[in-house]
Amino acid sequence: MTEKDVVIIGAGISGLSIAWWLNRAGISTLVLEKSPHAGGKIESSKHQGYTLEHAASMVTNYRPEVNQFISDAGLDRIKIHKQALSQENRYLLHKGQLLTVPTKLSGILSHRIWSLRGKTRLAMEPLIPKGGNADETVAQFIRRRLGNELLETAMEPFVAGILASDPEKANAYAVLPRLTALEQEYGGILKGIIRSKISGKRRAMISDVFSFQGGMQSLTQRLADTLHLSSHADLLCGHSVNSLEPVNSLEPVNSLEPVKGHTNQTKGWRLTAKHSRGELSVCARHVVLASPARHSSEMTKAIDPELSSLLGGIEYAPLSVVHLGFEQEKIDHPLDGSGFLIPGKEGYAISGNLWMSSIFDKRTPQGYALLSSYFGACRTPHAIDYSDEKTVDMVLNDLRKTLNIKGDPHMALIKRHSQAMPLYHGSYYDRCQNISKHLEQHAGLHIEANYIGGVSIRDRICHSKANARKIIHQLGHQPNPDYVEEERLDPLWQQS
Ligand SMILES: Cc1cc2nc3c(=O)[nH]c(=O)nc-3n(C[C@H](O)[C@H](O)[C@H](O)COP(=O)(O)OP(=O)(O)OC[C@H]3O[C@@H](n4cnc5c(N)ncnc54)[C@H](O)[C@@H]3O)c2cc1C
């Protein structure tokens, strides 16, 4: 039996980030990870001379906490930036043709993707009265404020291609926290952008896009190494947590009494984890659930059935990432951008394609290009079951049409994720609030995972800092001055 201040279940970027913030504050921390390696979804691999990303391929950042984290974790030395070529354009498929996407409002109003009617509707946005509610979907929110054309041509491909989600089901407050906050605060999106720009409140949408030498796995590997080297923190891989119960005393260790029902008198938690040589029991004052929602639901079934059911009801999207490598001369396109997104109404199999060899240097053998496509998710969830041959054929068919590719790929590799991304579907705002209320009844129980507060690595790092700060405070430690709360725009964050 071991004792720790904090035990974290799961060593994906969520678990590793909160462990990093806690370790930095001198809190004794243990991370238990089921699989043999840390990193969770984040995985980079080498194959036939290509460096492949099987989940996150880059960090898109505009928040100072992330810069602080990267720098203090010693990751600046291996950080790599987007190549100039990929910064030139962003593409969108429109009527079978790749068109560059404008990033400025003036560009949108003169672009041929949108009809005069669509542009007029967009220009009317400041006149639309403030409305909406916590249950509003992304589609309802965008239709109401910006019109249907903008939804179908711009927002739908973003939500489907980047978040693997469906705008008709995704909760606007959870998926578009910055846009919904602008409406709530300023009465409209355009008014909000202009007024917050004038007041200097608005930060650039994306100021930095980066990865690391060797790929994104270098980030999680570095965080794991920091825990191994720490005198008061540790990470045990190959340890699958299979039980969690509240206890009313942390000492003496051998006479711990399990607490039934609500846990106001809880002093701590006892966990057991299976590993190759047997079972490990650990006691901790705080437990952080950083595993996927289905596992957290299992862990809380006996403690709080309602909380367990809220967690168990979170849907995930299945998704295949299809990596194809080609000789550059076989592609009749300059690949002068980061890739393209495809609106659902275009009827293609893939939702988006990243030009990884344009984005980052040294990802392919000399003279080759790497194109990574996203296939399945909410548009075609059953596509995850297609054979390798059918999957590659369908993706290749789409790429041949859009990029004029001649001949066959030099390399093909598929990574299937049966639960790629949590979908913030339905009354997600209420679900998060209810989860939060239930957690408050269980002293020392926390959630730090991508189904609350955003799926991106940026959000994971920022959210975990806020959660770490709360734990540090509850443990009676004086947080370091730079643990002060940053400005938070995401309304879901205030609940957690
Ligand atoms: C295809 C794809 C592309 C993406 N692209 C980007 C991108 O470009 N940029 C970006 O910012 N984000 C991207 N994301 C999102 C981002 O990668 C994920 O949201 C994030 O990595 C999830 O981290 P997590 O720690 O919350 O969850 P996970 O990575 O799922 O980690 C959970 C961990 O819990 C462990 N676990 C489960 N059960 C147990 C148990 N019983 N005991 C102990 N441990 C357990 C698991 O093994 C796992 O390691 C992408 C995601 C996908 C799938």
The ligand as an SDF file (V2000), in Angstrom:
LIG
                    3D

 53 58  0  0  0  0  0  0  0  0999 V2000
   -7.3250   11.8610  -34.9890 C   0  0  0  0  0  0  0  0  0  0  0  0
   -7.1600   12.9810  -33.9800 C   0  0  0  0  0  0  0  0  0  0  0  0
   -6.5430   14.1540  -34.3720 C   0  0  0  0  0  0  0  0  0  0  0  0
   -6.3620   15.1840  -33.4360 C   0  0  0  0  0  0  0  0  0  0  0  0
   -5.6980   16.3250  -33.8150 N   0  0  0  0  0  0  0  0  0  0  0  0
   -5.4260   17.2800  -32.8890 C   0  0  0  0  0  0  0  0  0  0  0  0
   -4.5610   18.3650  -33.2120 C   0  0  0  0  0  0  0  0  0  0  0  0
   -4.0030   18.4670  -34.3120 O   0  0  0  0  0  0  0  0  0  0  0  0
   -4.3270   19.3010  -32.2370 N   0  0  0  0  0  0  0  0  0  0  0  0
   -4.8870   19.1990  -30.9880 C   0  0  0  0  0  0  0  0  0  0  0  0
   -4.6660   20.0930  -30.1660 O   0  0  0  0  0  0  0  0  0  0  0  0
   -5.6720   18.1410  -30.6400 N   0  0  0  0  0  0  0  0  0  0  0  0
   -5.9350   17.1760  -31.5500 C   0  0  0  0  0  0  0  0  0  0  0  0
   -6.6760   16.0750  -31.1980 N   0  0  0  0  0  0  0  0  0  0  0  0
   -7.2490   15.9940  -29.8400 C   0  0  0  0  0  0  0  0  0  0  0  0
   -6.2530   15.5200  -28.7870 C   0  0  0  0  0  0  0  0  0  0  0  0
   -5.2610   14.6960  -29.3620 O   0  0  0  0  0  0  0  0  0  0  0  0
   -6.9980   14.7240  -27.7070 C   0  0  0  0  0  0  0  0  0  0  0  0
   -8.1500   15.3990  -27.2710 O   0  0  0  0  0  0  0  0  0  0  0  0
   -6.0900   14.4930  -26.4870 C   0  0  0  0  0  0  0  0  0  0  0  0
   -4.8740   13.9100  -26.8840 O   0  0  0  0  0  0  0  0  0  0  0  0
   -6.8200   13.6110  -25.4730 C   0  0  0  0  0  0  0  0  0  0  0  0
   -6.0520   13.5640  -24.3050 O   0  0  0  0  0  0  0  0  0  0  0  0
   -6.6370   12.9570  -22.9430 P   0  0  0  0  0  0  0  0  0  0  0  0
   -5.4940   12.8230  -22.0250 O   0  0  0  0  0  0  0  0  0  0  0  0
   -7.8040   13.7640  -22.4810 O   0  0  0  0  0  0  0  0  0  0  0  0
   -7.2370   11.5250  -23.3330 O   0  0  0  0  0  0  0  0  0  0  0  0
   -6.4550   10.2190  -23.8270 P   0  0  0  0  0  0  0  0  0  0  0  0
   -5.3360   10.5880  -24.7050 O   0  0  0  0  0  0  0  0  0  0  0  0
   -7.5090    9.3060  -24.3610 O   0  0  0  0  0  0  0  0  0  0  0  0
   -5.8320    9.6090  -22.4780 O   0  0  0  0  0  0  0  0  0  0  0  0
   -6.5720    8.8260  -21.5620 C   0  0  0  0  0  0  0  0  0  0  0  0
   -5.6090    7.8160  -20.9430 C   0  0  0  0  0  0  0  0  0  0  0  0
   -6.3170    7.0540  -19.9400 O   0  0  0  0  0  0  0  0  0  0  0  0
   -5.7920    5.7440  -19.9810 C   0  0  0  0  0  0  0  0  0  0  0  0
   -6.6850    4.7860  -19.3160 N   0  0  0  0  0  0  0  0  0  0  0  0
   -7.8580    4.2670  -19.7760 C   0  0  0  0  0  0  0  0  0  0  0  0
   -8.3260    3.3670  -18.8890 N   0  0  0  0  0  0  0  0  0  0  0  0
   -7.4500    3.3130  -17.8550 C   0  0  0  0  0  0  0  0  0  0  0  0
   -7.3700    2.5500  -16.6460 C   0  0  0  0  0  0  0  0  0  0  0  0
   -8.2870    1.6120  -16.3490 N   0  0  0  0  0  0  0  0  0  0  0  0
   -6.3240    2.7350  -15.7930 N   0  0  0  0  0  0  0  0  0  0  0  0
   -5.3540    3.6510  -16.1080 C   0  0  0  0  0  0  0  0  0  0  0  0
   -5.3700    4.3780  -17.2550 N   0  0  0  0  0  0  0  0  0  0  0  0
   -6.4040    4.2140  -18.1110 C   0  0  0  0  0  0  0  0  0  0  0  0
   -5.6460    5.4760  -21.4820 C   0  0  0  0  0  0  0  0  0  0  0  0
   -4.8060    4.3510  -21.7520 O   0  0  0  0  0  0  0  0  0  0  0  0
   -5.0740    6.7980  -21.9720 C   0  0  0  0  0  0  0  0  0  0  0  0
   -3.6620    6.8040  -21.9430 O   0  0  0  0  0  0  0  0  0  0  0  0
   -6.8500   15.0260  -32.1090 C   0  0  0  0  0  0  0  0  0  0  0  0
   -7.4660   13.8210  -31.7220 C   0  0  0  0  0  0  0  0  0  0  0  0
   -7.6090   12.7940  -32.6410 C   0  0  0  0  0  0  0  0  0  0  0  0
   -8.2270   11.4990  -32.2020 C   0  0  0  0  0  0  0  0  0  0  0  0
  1  2  1  0
  2  3  1  0
  2 52  2  0
  3  4  2  0
  4  5  1  0
  4 50  1  0
  5  6  2  0
  6  7  1  0
  6 13  1  0
  7  8  2  0
  7  9  1  0
  9 10  1  0
 10 11  2  0
 10 12  1  0
 12 13  2  0
 13 14  1  0
 14 15  1  0
 14 50  1  0
 15 16  1  0
 16 17  1  0
 16 18  1  0
 18 19  1  0
 18 20  1  0
 20 21  1  0
 20 22  1  0
 22 23  1  0
 23 24  1  0
 24 25  2  0
 24 26  1  0
 24 27  1  0
 27 28  1  0
 28 29  2  0
 28 30  1  0
 28 31  1  0
 31 32  1  0
 32 33  1  0
 33 34  1  0
 33 48  1  0
 34 35  1  0
 35 36  1  0
 35 46  1  0
 36 37  1  0
 36 45  1  0
 37 38  2  0
 38 39  1  0
 39 40  1  0
 39 45  2  0
 40 41  1  0
 40 42  2  0
 42 43  1  0
 43 44  2  0
 44 45  1  0
 46 47  1  0
 46 48  1  0
 48 49  1  0
 50 51  2  0
 51 52  1  0
 52 53  1  0
M  END
$$$$
